[in-house]
Amino acid sequence: MGRAFSEIVTAELAGAPGVYAIPSSQLHELDRVLGPHPVSAPGISAEHTQALASGATRFGYGEYSVRQGRLSARLTLEDPRTGKMTKAVSAGPSRHPGAGDVFAVASELARQVSRGVAPFGTNSVPALKAYVAAKESDTAAATAQNLEQAIATDPNFGPPYRMLAQLKAQQQDRAAAEALLAQALAHAGAMPPAERARLQVEAANLHGDFAARKSALATLAGLEPNDPATWRSLAESSMSQRQYQEAVSSYRKLLEVEPEDVNAMNQLGYAAAYAGSFDSGLDALRRYQALRPTEANPLDSQGDVNLMAGRLHEAESLYLQAARKDPNFQSGGDLWKAAMARLMTGDGAGADTLAQQYMQAREAAKDPVLNYRKAEWAWVCGRRKSAWQALETFARGAETGPLREIASRAYSQLAVWSLVMGDRAAAAQLAQKGALLAGPSSAGAAMVARFLAQPQASSTEWSVRGERAFPNASEGPLEDFALAYALLLGQQFQPASPLLKQLYDGANPQGDPGLPVMLAWTCLETGRAAEAAPLLRLNPIPSAGGVSLFDPFSFPRIYYLRGLLAEKQGKPDEARANYRLFRQLSGPDPLIWGEEQRASRAQ
């Protein structure tokens, strides 16, 4: 009954104006970080840490009693900042004896907290008891058995369906999870609207239907506007679909509910920047900085937004401030990002000076892959031959011992560099070395490098090779990625474009900043300049960890593509400036040699 009171009061307050009651399921999501706490543990402090970590501004704890067969309960609200009681309400004794009056007593408590309560999902005592028993079960088998009993007792009670479907999905029984949700949705007409929306969210998650998930989340947000978790999920869903203005709106709604949620401020900053509202994004990040003045991340994020906007000197300054604030943040990666910001201005000497500061910091930290990082910097600056030689020397020295997997990645990187420089035979040998040394963390890179190093072929043949090289269904995204880059290497832009569009649409905007550049390349080469323009609008944020495996496809090519776009738009000065920077950073690169010649002629 103690757990039942908590579940009923929380559920009935879910849509109440001005209140958000954090459900126990959300509290206990933190158990993997804070350590497990039995959901049935008695005492006021049993969920104290979880409540604080979840951002609770008031604690509610209660007690109930049964005297002479009559039920009564008391709920106390406390301000965790002051430790003072802010409100105490009581209900009962019930007019009718028996455990069934837990519904009436709990509802009376909820109404004394807020008048806008919603009905609980069931009036069946056996269903409620089975559901609570499932919540407090110690084993998956007992949990499932109790949930099945709750569903059988009241088929219109939604939460047991969701909980059991989640359990089945965790056990890799997708068919059972789908069947449970379909069964629940068949009864959804008899459920509260918010419960129907939650079931729709679960079903959409299971089927990977992003549009349906977003629609259900929007419905749920309208029904329970004080639930920050729903607004956060809705914002993240909009971001994943690159609907940035909608993401901005959702993050702002979240901050109305949780005005000191610094993670939401940080994400709002990026969402606004992707939407083109750079100053609005910086405002959100400055609020974040004001709340966390000792942290480096607000400065780093402001640097990212300025870099995206092309305010490169401001970006460099903010990255350096972040590095001074916390030299260990992102393993000193803000120094690397500052060097990249300077490099994008065309000041190679100044960029080298900043990069040297980064290398010195990594040397002081006894970084075992320091020479790998030095080779990466030489490459990104256009010193291709010395970069290649330095990375090969590192890979040879790391083939045995604890850096074996790093050596595998280095050989895969060398294979990609060789492909970009037009030496497919060398790439094949290097990719083979990478594959032989590969382990769990380097296997994906080795597979893609080996695939790309095969002899040139038609788009049809590349598709056949992809099916052979990536036979598992789980490797589908990796196959599409590898196939798209193979087609780009062969300058087969027409078949590469839809693959890149699919990858771009499904990717986190912050996950692979090179994808928009690659997609824009295919648009420009197939006569779709208007589609390329928004893809080239923002500068890609450099990774704090250095050069990623496939960055050579997009950097410095972005400047050539911007030059080509400007040329098509009748902006000769802008075209010349971008071509000049491209030629400075590209080095002697046979894959882009034709592009360099075209850029030279344009100047």
C-alpha positions in Angstrom: 0.0 0.0 0.0 2.9 2.4 0.6 4.2 2.0 -2.9 0.6 2.1 -4.2 0.0 5.5 -2.6 3.2 6.9 -4.2 2.2 5.6 -7.6 -1.4 6.8 -7.5 -0.5 10.3 -6.2 2.3 10.7 -8.7 0.1 9.6 -11.6 -2.8 11.8 -10.7 -0.6 14.9 -10.4 1.0 14.2 -13.8 -1.1 16.7 -15.7 -1.8 19.1 -12.8 -1.0 22.8 -13.5 2.1 24.1 -11.8 3.2 20.7 -10.6 5.4 17.9 -11.9 5.5 14.8 -9.8 8.6 12.8 -10.7 7.6 9.1 -11.2 9.5 6.4 -9.5 10.5 4.9 -12.8 12.4 8.1 -13.6 14.0 8.3 -10.1 15.3 4.8 -10.4 16.8 5.3 -13.9 19.7 6.9 -11.9 20.3 3.6 -10.0 23.0 2.6 -12.5 24.9 5.7 -11.6 24.1 6.1 -7.9 23.8 2.4 -7.1 20.6 0.3 -6.7 18.1 1.1 -4.1 15.3 -1.4 -3.5 12.1 0.2 -4.6 10.4 -1.1 -1.5 13.0 0.2 1.0 11.2 1.9 3.9 12.1 5.3 5.4 12.0 8.9 4.3 15.6 8.8 2.9 15.2 5.7 0.7 15.0 7.8 -2.5 16.5 11.1 -1.2 19.6 11.0 -3.4 17.7 10.1 -6.5 15.2 12.9 -5.9 18.0 15.4 -5.5 19.8 14.1 -8.7 16.5 14.3 -10.6 16.1 18.0 -9.8 13.3 17.8 -7.3 12.4 21.1 -5.6 10.0 19.6 -3.1 10.0 16.2 -1.4 6.8 14.4 -0.6 6.9 11.6 1.9 4.0 9.9 3.6 2.6 7.4 6.1 -0.6 5.4 6.2 -2.4 3.5 8.9 -5.2 1.0 9.1 -7.1 1.3 12.4 -10.2 -0.9 13.1 -10.3 -1.7 9.4 -10.3 2.0 8.3 -7.5 3.5 6.1 -6.0 7.0 6.5 -2.9 8.6 5.2 -0.8 11.8 5.6 1.5 13.5 3.0 4.2 16.0 4.0 5.9 18.3 1.5 9.4 19.5 2.3 11.8 22.1 0.7 15.1 20.2 0.3 17.0 23.5 0.3 15.9 24.6 3.7 14.8 21.3 5.2 11.5 22.9 6.3 8.0 21.5 5.9 6.0 23.5 3.3 2.7 21.6 3.5 1.1 18.7 5.2 -2.2 17.1 4.1 -4.1 14.1 5.3 -7.0 12.0 4.1 -9.3 9.5 5.7 -10.2 7.6 7.7 -12.0 6.0 4.8 -15.8 5.6 5.0 -15.6 1.9 4.0 -13.1 -0.5 5.3 -10.8 -2.5 3.1 -7.7 -2.1 1.0 -9.8 -0.8 -2.0 -10.0 2.6 -0.4 -6.4 3.2 -1.2 -7.7 4.8 -4.4 -10.0 7.2 -2.6 -7.5 8.1 0.1 -4.7 8.6 -2.4 -6.9 10.7 -4.7 -7.9 12.9 -1.8 -4.2 13.5 -1.0 -3.5 14.4 -4.6 -6.4 16.9 -4.8 -5.1 18.7 -1.7 -1.8 19.2 -3.5 -3.5 20.4 -6.7 -7.1 20.6 -7.9 -6.2 19.6 -11.5 -5.7 15.9 -10.9 -6.3 13.2 -13.5 -7.8 9.8 -12.7 -5.5 6.8 -12.1 -5.4 4.1 -14.7 -7.3 1.5 -12.8 -9.9 1.0 -10.1 -9.1 -2.7 -9.7 -7.4 -3.6 -6.4 -6.0 -6.9 -7.7 -4.5 -5.1 -10.8 -3.0 -2.5 -8.6 -1.6 -5.0 -6.1 0.0 -7.0 -9.0 1.5 -3.9 -10.5 3.0 -2.8 -7.2 4.3 -6.3 -6.6 6.0 -6.1 -10.0 7.6 -2.8 -9.1 9.0 -4.3 -6.0 10.0 -7.7 -7.5 13.7 -8.8 -7.2 13.8 -10.9 -10.4 12.8 -10.4 -14.0 10.7 -13.6 -13.9 8.7 -12.3 -10.9 8.3 -8.9 -12.4 7.0 -10.4 -15.6 4.6 -12.7 -13.8 3.1 -9.9 -11.7 2.7 -7.6 -14.7 1.0 -10.4 -16.7 -1.4 -10.8 -13.7 -2.1 -7.0 -13.6 -2.9 -7.0 -17.4 -5.1 -10.1 -17.1 -7.0 -8.5 -14.2 -7.6 -5.2 -15.9 -6.8 -5.1 -19.7 -7.4 -1.3 -19.7 -4.6 -0.6 -17.3 -1.8 0.9 -19.4 1.4 1.1 -17.2 1.8 -2.8 -16.8 1.8 -3.1 -20.6 4.6 -0.5 -21.0 6.7 -1.9 -18.2 6.4 -5.5 -19.5 7.1 -4.4 -23.1 10.3 -2.6 -21.9 11.3 -5.7 -20.0 10.8 -7.9 -23.1 12.7 -5.5 -25.3 15.6 -5.6 -22.8 15.5 -9.4 -23.1 15.8 -9.1 -26.9 12.2 -10.5 -27.3 11.1 -7.8 -29.8 8.1 -9.9 -31.0 6.7 -10.2 -27.5 7.2 -6.4 -26.9 5.4 -5.5 -30.1 2.5 -7.9 -29.3 2.1 -6.4 -25.9 2.0 -2.8 -27.2 -0.4 -3.8 -29.9 -2.6 -5.4 -27.3 -2.4 -2.3 -25.1 -3.3 0.1 -28.0 -6.3 -2.1 -28.8 -7.6 -1.1 -25.3 -6.3 2.5 -25.5 -9.8 4.0 -26.0 -10.6 3.1 -22.4 -7.4 4.6 -21.0 -6.6 8.2 -20.0 -5.3 10.3 -23.0 -1.8 10.7 -21.5 -1.5 6.9 -21.1 -2.5 6.4 -24.7 0.2 8.9 -25.7 2.8 7.1 -23.6 2.0 3.8 -25.3 2.3 5.4 -28.7 5.7 6.7 -27.7 6.8 3.2 -26.6 5.5 1.7 -29.9 7.2 4.3 -32.0 10.5 3.7 -30.1 10.3 0.0 -30.7 9.6 0.4 -34.5 12.1 3.3 -35.0 9.2 5.5 -36.3 10.7 8.9 -35.5 7.7 10.8 -36.9 5.2 8.9 -34.9 7.3 9.2 -31.8 7.5 13.0 -32.2 3.8 13.2 -32.7 3.0 11.2 -29.6 5.5 13.3 -27.6 3.8 16.5 -28.8 0.5 15.1 -27.6 1.9 14.1 -24.3 3.5 17.5 -23.8 0.2 19.2 -24.4 -1.5 16.9 -21.8 1.3 17.2 -19.2 3.0 20.5 -19.9 5.0 20.5 -16.6 6.9 17.3 -17.4 10.5 18.3 -18.3 11.3 14.8 -19.5 8.7 15.0 -22.2 9.9 18.4 -23.4 13.5 17.1 -23.4 12.6 14.1 -25.5 10.6 16.3 -27.9 13.5 18.7 -28.3 15.9 15.8 -28.9 13.5 14.3 -31.4 13.3 17.6 -33.3 17.1 17.9 -33.2 17.5 14.4 -34.7 15.2 15.4 -37.5 17.1 18.7 -38.0 13.9 20.6 -37.2 15.9 23.2 -35.3 13.3 25.9 -34.7 11.0 23.3 -33.1 13.9 22.1 -31.0 14.5 25.6 -29.8 10.8 26.0 -28.8 10.9 22.7 -26.9 14.1 23.5 -25.0 12.6 26.9 -24.1 9.4 25.1 -22.7 11.7 22.8 -20.8 13.5 25.8 -19.3 10.2 27.3 -18.2 9.7 24.2 -16.1 13.3 23.7 -15.1 14.9 27.2 -15.3 18.3 26.1 -14.0 18.7 23.0 -16.2 22.1 23.8 -17.6 22.2 20.9 -20.0 19.0 22.3 -21.6 20.6 25.7 -21.9 23.7 24.1 -23.6 21.5 22.2 -26.1 19.4 25.3 -26.7 22.5 27.2 -27.6 23.4 24.6 -30.3 19.8 24.3 -31.5 19.5 28.0 -32.0 22.8 28.1 -33.8 21.8 25.4 -36.2 18.6 27.4 -36.8 20.7 30.4 -37.7 20.0 32.4 -34.5 23.6 32.6 -33.3 23.1 35.5 -30.9 20.1 33.8 -29.3 22.1 30.6 -28.9 25.0 32.6 -27.3 22.5 34.2 -24.8 21.5 30.8 -23.6 25.1 29.7 -23.2 25.9 32.8 -21.3 23.1 32.0 -18.9 24.7 28.5 -18.6 28.1 30.2 -17.9 26.5 32.4 -15.2 25.2 29.3 -13.4 28.4 27.3 -13.8 31.2 29.9 -13.7 33.9 27.5 -12.8 33.2 25.1 -15.7 34.9 25.1 -19.1 32.1 23.6 -21.0 30.0 26.9 -21.4 33.0 28.6 -22.9 33.7 25.6 -25.2 30.1 25.7 -26.4 30.2 29.4 -27.0 33.4 28.8 -29.0 31.6 26.2 -31.1 28.7 28.5 -31.9 31.0 31.3 -32.9 33.0 29.0 -35.1 29.8 27.7 -36.7 28.9 31.4 -37.5 32.2 32.1 -39.0 33.4 34.3 -36.1 36.7 32.6 -36.0 38.7 34.9 -33.8 36.0 35.0 -31.2 35.8 31.2 -31.3 39.6 30.9 -30.8 39.5 33.3 -27.8 36.7 31.3 -26.2 38.5 28.0 -26.7 41.6 29.4 -25.1 39.6 30.7 -22.2 38.1 27.2 -21.8 41.5 25.7 -21.9 42.7 28.0 -19.2 39.6 27.4 -17.1 40.2 23.7 -17.1 43.3 22.4 -18.9 42.1 18.8 -18.5 38.7 19.4 -20.1 38.3 17.1 -23.1 41.9 16.1 -22.6 43.1 19.6 -23.5 41.0 19.5 -26.7 40.1 23.2 -26.6 43.7 24.0 -27.6 43.3 21.8 -30.7 40.0 23.5 -31.5 41.7 26.9 -31.0 44.4 25.9 -33.5 41.7 24.7 -36.0 39.8 28.0 -35.6 43.1 29.9 -36.5 43.8 27.6 -39.4 40.4 28.3 -40.9 41.4 32.0 -41.1 44.3 31.1 -43.3 46.9 31.9 -40.7 48.9 28.7 -40.9 51.9 29.9 -38.8 49.6 31.1 -36.0 47.7 27.8 -36.1 51.0 25.9 -35.8 51.9 27.9 -32.7 48.6 27.1 -31.1 48.9 23.4 -32.1 52.3 23.3 -30.5 50.7 24.4 -27.2 48.3 21.5 -27.6 51.2 19.0 -28.3 53.2 20.3 -25.3 50.2 19.8 -23.1 49.7 16.3 -24.4 53.4 15.5 -23.9 53.2 16.7 -20.3 50.2 14.4 -19.8 52.4 11.5 -21.2 50.0 10.9 -24.0 51.0 7.6 -25.7 49.6 8.6 -29.1 51.3 12.0 -29.2 53.1 11.2 -32.4 49.7 10.1 -34.0 48.3 13.5 -33.1 51.3 15.3 -34.6 50.8 13.4 -37.8 47.1 14.4 -37.9 48.0 18.0 -37.5 50.5 17.9 -40.3 47.9 16.4 -42.5 45.1 18.9 -41.8 47.6 21.7 -42.5 48.3 20.3 -46.0 51.7 18.8 -45.2 50.6 15.5 -46.6 53.9 13.7 -47.3 55.4 14.4 -43.9 52.1 13.5 -42.2 51.9 10.2 -44.0 55.5 9.3 -43.1 55.1 10.3 -39.5 51.9 8.2 -39.1 53.5 5.2 -40.8 56.4 5.4 -38.4 54.0 5.5 -35.4 52.0 2.5 -36.7 55.0 0.4 -37.2 56.2 1.1 -33.7 52.8 0.4 -32.1 52.1 -2.9 -33.9 52.9 -5.0 -30.8 52.1 -4.2 -27.2 49.3 -2.2 -25.6 48.8 0.2 -28.6 48.0 -2.6 -31.1 44.5 -1.4 -31.7 45.7 2.2 -32.1 48.1 0.9 -34.7 45.2 -0.8 -36.5 43.4 2.6 -36.6 46.6 4.3 -37.8 46.9 1.9 -40.7 43.2 2.4 -41.6 43.8 6.1 -41.5 46.8 5.7 -43.8 44.7 3.7 -46.1 42.1 6.5 -46.3 44.9 9.1 -46.8 46.4 6.9 -49.6 43.0 6.7 -51.3 42.6 10.5 -51.1 46.0 10.8 -52.7 45.1 8.4 -55.5 47.3 5.4 -54.5 44.7 2.6 -54.3 47.4 -0.2 -54.3 49.1 1.2 -51.2 45.7 1.7 -49.6 44.9 -2.0 -50.1 48.1 -3.1 -48.4 47.6 -0.7 -45.5 44.0 -1.6 -45.0 45.0 -5.3 -44.8 47.5 -4.4 -42.0 44.8 -2.5 -40.2 42.4 -5.5 -40.4 45.0 -7.9 -39.1 45.6 -5.8 -36.0 41.9 -4.8 -35.4 40.2 -5.4 -32.1 36.7 -4.4 -30.8 37.3 -0.6 -30.9 39.0 -0.5 -34.3 37.1 -3.2 -36.2 34.6 -0.9 -37.8 37.2 1.5 -39.2 39.3 -1.4 -40.5 36.2 -2.9 -42.2 35.4 0.3 -44.0 39.0 1.1 -45.0 39.4 -2.4 -46.4 36.1 -2.1 -48.3 37.1 1.3 -49.8 40.5 0.0 -50.9 39.0 -2.4 -53.4 39.5 -1.8 -57.2 37.2 0.8 -58.7 33.9 -0.5 -60.0 30.5 0.5 -61.2 27.9 1.6 -58.6 26.1 -1.7 -59.1 29.2 -3.7 -58.4 29.9 -1.6 -55.3 26.4 -2.4 -54.0 27.0 -6.1 -54.5 30.3 -5.8 -52.6 28.6 -3.9 -49.8 26.1 -6.8 -49.3 29.0 -9.2 -49.1 31.2 -7.2 -46.8 28.4 -6.3 -44.4 26.1 -9.3 -44.3 24.6 -8.6 -40.9 21.4 -6.5 -40.6 22.9 -4.5 -37.7 25.7 -3.4 -40.1 23.3 -1.6 -42.4 24.3 1.9 -41.5 27.9 1.0 -41.7 27.3 -0.5 -45.2 25.5 2.7 -46.4 28.4 4.8 -45.0 31.1 2.7 -46.7 29.2 2.5 -50.0 28.6 6.3 -50.1 32.3 7.0 -49.6 33.3 4.4 -52.2 31.1 6.1 -54.7 32.6 9.5 -53.8 36.1 8.2 -54.3 35.0 7.1 -57.8 33.3 10.5 -58.3 30.0 8.7 -58.9 28.0 11.5 -57.5 24.5 10.6 -58.8 24.2 7.3 -56.9 26.1 8.6 -53.9 23.7 11.5 -53.3 20.6 9.6 -52.1 22.8 7.4 -49.8 24.3 10.5 -48.2 20.9 12.1 -47.9 19.7 9.1 -46.0 22.7 9.2 -43.7 22.4 12.9 -43.2 18.7 12.7 -42.3 19.3 10.0 -39.7 22.5 11.4 -38.1 22.9 13.5 -35.0 23.8 17.0 -36.3 26.8 17.1 -33.9 27.8 13.5 -34.6 29.4 13.8 -38.0 29.9 17.4 -39.1 31.4 16.2 -42.5 28.1 14.7 -43.7 26.6 18.0 -44.8 29.8 18.8 -46.8 29.7 15.4 -48.5 26.1 15.8 -49.4 26.6 19.3 -50.7 29.5 18.0 -52.9 27.1 15.6 -54.6 24.5 18.4 -55.0 26.9 20.7 -56.7 28.2 18.0 -59.0 24.7 17.0 -60.1 23.4 20.5 -60.8 21.6 21.2 -57.5 23.4 24.3 -56.2 20.3 25.6 -54.4 20.3 22.4 -52.3 24.0 22.7 -51.5 23.8 26.2 -50.2 22.3 25.5 -46.7 24.5 22.5 -46.3 27.6 24.7 -46.6 26.3 27.6 -44.5 27.9 26.6 -41.2 31.5 25.8 -40.4 31.8 22.2 -39.1 32.8 22.0 -35.4 36.3 20.4 -35.1 36.5 17.4 -32.8 38.4 17.9 -29.6 40.0 14.6 -30.1 41.7 15.5 -33.4 41.1 14.4 -37.0 38.5 11.7 -37.5 39.1 8.9 -39.9 37.0 10.4 -42.8 37.7 14.1 -42.2 39.9 14.2 -45.3 36.7 13.8 -47.4 35.3 17.1 -46.1 38.2 19.3 -44.9 39.5 21.4 -46.6 37.1 20.4 -49.5 34.4 22.6 -47.8 36.3 25.7 -49.1 36.5 24.4 -52.6 32.7 23.7 -52.5 32.0 27.1 -51.1 34.1 28.7 -53.8 32.2 26.7 -56.5 28.9 27.7 -55.0 29.9 31.4 -54.8 31.0 31.2 -58.4 27.6 29.8 -59.5 25.9 32.6 -57.5 27.9 35.3 -59.2 30.1 36.2 -56.2 33.6 36.2 -57.7 35.4 37.8 -54.7 33.9 35.2 -52.3 34.8 32.4 -54.7 38.4 33.5 -54.9 38.8 33.8 -51.2 37.5 30.2 -50.6 39.5 28.8 -53.5 42.7 30.4 -52.1 42.1 28.9 -48.6 41.3 25.5 -50.2 44.6 25.5 -52.2 46.6 26.5 -49.1 45.2 23.6 -47.0 44.8 20.9 -49.7 48.4 20.0 -50.4 49.3 17.9 -53.4 46.2 15.8 -53.4 45.5 13.9 -56.7 41.8 13.2 -55.9 41.2 17.0 -55.6 43.9 17.9 -58.2 41.3 18.5 -60.8 39.4 20.7 -58.4 42.6 22.6 -57.5 43.3 23.2 -61.2 39.7 24.4 -61.7 40.1 26.7 -58.6 43.4 28.0 -60.1 41.7 28.8 -63.4 38.8 30.5 -61.6 41.3 32.8 -59.8 
